[in-house]
Amino acid sequence: MSKYTALDIANWFIWRNTLEEPNSEKISLLKVLKLLYYAEGCSLALGRGSLFDEPIVAWEHGPVVTDVYFSFPDAYNLEYDDKSVEKINKNLEDKDLLEQVFEVFGSYTAWALRNKTHRETPWINATDNGRVLKKEISRDDMKKYFAENYIEA
């Protein structure tokens, strides 16, 4: 059982984005969903296990945690829950991981992240190279791919 829900992690990314420059782009749901995927992949590759238990599903526009997708009625005006943020910020190891994910992957636009996921093995395997959608992305595929491509030894 994971320490957090995917919605907790999503709330943290929404909150973290509010700390950026006042004129910076508001974070969209599409971007939050991709950051969830990258955070989970990095956590798995580092041997920390899953951040959250909800399945990550391969949709047309990349990996999606459906519980999070349906939790936000407006994909462009996202509000965060302080309790989720506080819970994560109390764990410095998890906070540091999410901060690093935000710094690296948060610099991409939502659409660039969407395109990036489509070139990566976990999404390709889950969708049979884009032919089958709405299948769960394998955590094992994510762990292997992220360990080989994103985590420095």
TACORWO-V642824 format. One record per backbone hydrogen bond with DSSP energy under -0.5 kcal/mol. CO is the residue of the C=O (numbers start at 1). NH is the residue of the N-H. If there is no record, write none. Layout:
BEGIN
co nh
CO NH
CO NH
END
This chain:
BEGIN
co nh
5 9
6 10
7 11
8 12
9 13
10 14
11 15
12 16
13 17
14 18
15 18
15 19
16 19
17 20
21 24
28 32
29 33
30 34
31 35
32 36
33 37
34 38
35 39
36 40
37 41
38 42
39 43
40 44
41 45
42 46
43 48
43 49
44 47
51 4
55 57
56 137
57 59
57 64
58 134
58 135
59 62
62 59
64 57
64 66
65 68
65 69
66 70
68 71
68 72
69 72
71 73
73 75
74 77
75 29
80 82
81 85
82 86
83 87
84 88
85 89
86 90
88 91
90 92
91 95
92 96
93 97
94 98
95 99
96 100
97 101
98 102
99 103
100 104
101 105
101 106
102 106
105 108
109 113
110 114
111 115
112 116
113 117
114 118
115 119
116 119
117 120
120 123
120 124
121 125
122 126
123 127
124 128
124 129
125 128
127 131
127 132
128 131
135 58
138 142
139 143
140 144
141 145
142 146
143 147
144 148
145 149
146 150
146 151
150 152
END
